[in-house]
Amino acid sequence: MEKAKITRTYVISADTIIYQDNLQSYPISVEDIKQESDVDRLHHKMPEFLNDLCSITHELRDVEIPSGQNWEEKVIYTCRKFFTVGNNQLHYYYTLGALLEEKLWNKEAKKITKKRLPHTKANKILLAAKRTYILYSTRGPSYLYLSQCITLMFFTEFEKKIFCC
């Protein structure tokens, strides 16, 4: 406020900010300007996430096996999917996670994969791939296709402390 040369008075308490000029006071409730944290959003959406996870399917649908003769060709095929606009489907993240799991997520495997991904999104894609793989390898890949609330944003936006990785 000093740098902005604001000469008015602000009174800040736990629940209100009051801006005062010479003639009037303008109270602003802190609740009105609070942003919901990732943890709060997760907490509010938890029933929806649990509903997704509790859904039952008898359809055993496998995830598409990427074409390629070897591991690197399969990674190249899968990574190409991330360059297609609107192709942010969970099963591609799961597939990439499964391929990296084969190599135990070692540095060389991640380095090869990062070269094939959009440079500005590589780290986010790898993180989402790992989280998607962990959840759906436990639950079953068939559930990738049933998910309505657990989306890519769930895997990329929520803080690391919510997940094990």
N, C-alpha and C positions, 0 to 999 in steps of 0.2 A: 504494500500500500504506500510505503514511503517512496518507492521508485516511481509509482504512478502519480504521486503528488495528490493523493486523495486526502482532503482535509476533513471529511466528515468523520463521524464516530461509528464504530462497530462494537456491539456488545455481543459476545459469543458465549452461549451456555450449552449445556448438554443437549437441549432439545430445540433451541431457537437461536437465530442470528437476528439481531436488530440493527438496522441501518438508520442512523439519525443524522438529519441535517438541521439547520437552524430552526426550522418551524415544525417538522414532523418526524415521527418514528415509523419505520416500516419493518414490522416483524416478518421473518421468513421461518417457517417450521423446518427443522432439519429433516424431518420425514419427507418433505416435499422435494428435497434435493439429493436424498440418499440414492445411491445406485445399488442394485441388488448384486451381491457377490456371487461368484461361481458356485460356492458352497450352498448359498441360499437358493439359487436357481436349481441346483441338483436336488436339494432337500424338497423343494416344492414339486419337482417333477418325478420324485422317487416312486410314487404310486404308479405312474405311467410306465416307468422303466421296469418296475417289478411285474407289471401286467404283461409287458413284452416278454420278459424272461420266463414268466409262468405259463405262457401260451404253450399249447401242446400240439404237436403235429405227428401224424403217422406217415407222412410223406417223407421218405428218406431221399432227399435231393442232394446230390453231390455238387461240389463247386467245380466249375469248368477247369480242366487240367490244361495249363497253357501249352501251346505247341512249342516244340524245340527238341533237339536231340540231346541236349545237356542242360545243366543247371543255368549257365549263363544265357543261353538262348531263351530259356523259359523266363528268366528275369527280363530280358530285352522285350519279349512279347508282352509281358504284363506291364512293364513300365510305359510302353507305347499307349496303353489305355488311359494313362493319366494326362496325356496331351490332348485327348479328345474332349471338347467342351461338353459339359453335362454328363460326363462319364464317371462321376464320383460315386460309384456304387460300392457298397461295403464288400462285396465278394472279391473285387480286385484288391482291396486292402488286405483282406484275409489271405488271398493267394500269395501276395507279396510277403506277408508275414510268415506264411508256411514255408516259402522258399528260403527266407532268411533263417528260419528256425532250423532248416536242414543243415545250415552252416554254423549253427549256434550263435548267430548274430555277431560273428567275428568281424574285426575291423576291415579286412580285405573284402569280405562279402558286402558290407555296407558301402565301402568305397566304390566297388564295381556297380552297385545298385544306384548310388547317388549320381554317378556319371550319366545314367540313363533317364533320370528324372528331371522335370523342370527345375532349374537351379534355385529359383526363389522359393520353391515349395518342398524341396527334397527332405529337409529335416522334419517338417510337419507331416509329410506323407509317411516317412519311416516310423514316426511316433504313432500315427493312427494305425499303421499296418501292424505294429507290435501289439497295441491294445486290442485291435479287432481280432487278431489271431488268438490272443490269450483268452478273451471272452468266448469266442465261438468255437474254439477247439475244446473248451470245457463243456459248453452247452450243446454243441453239435452244429456243424456247418449248415444243416437244413434250415436252422432258425435265422440265418442271414436273410432269407427271403420273406420271413414273416414279420420282421422287425418294422414297427411303425414309429416308435418314439426314439429308439436308439439309432441315431443317425451319425453321419460323419462328424458333425459338430460335437456330439457327445464325446467322441474320442480325441478331438483336437483342442477343444476350448477349455475343458475342465482341467484344473490344475493337477500337476503331477502327484501331489500328496493324496489325491483321491484314488489314484491307481497305484499298482505296485511297480510301475515302470515310468 
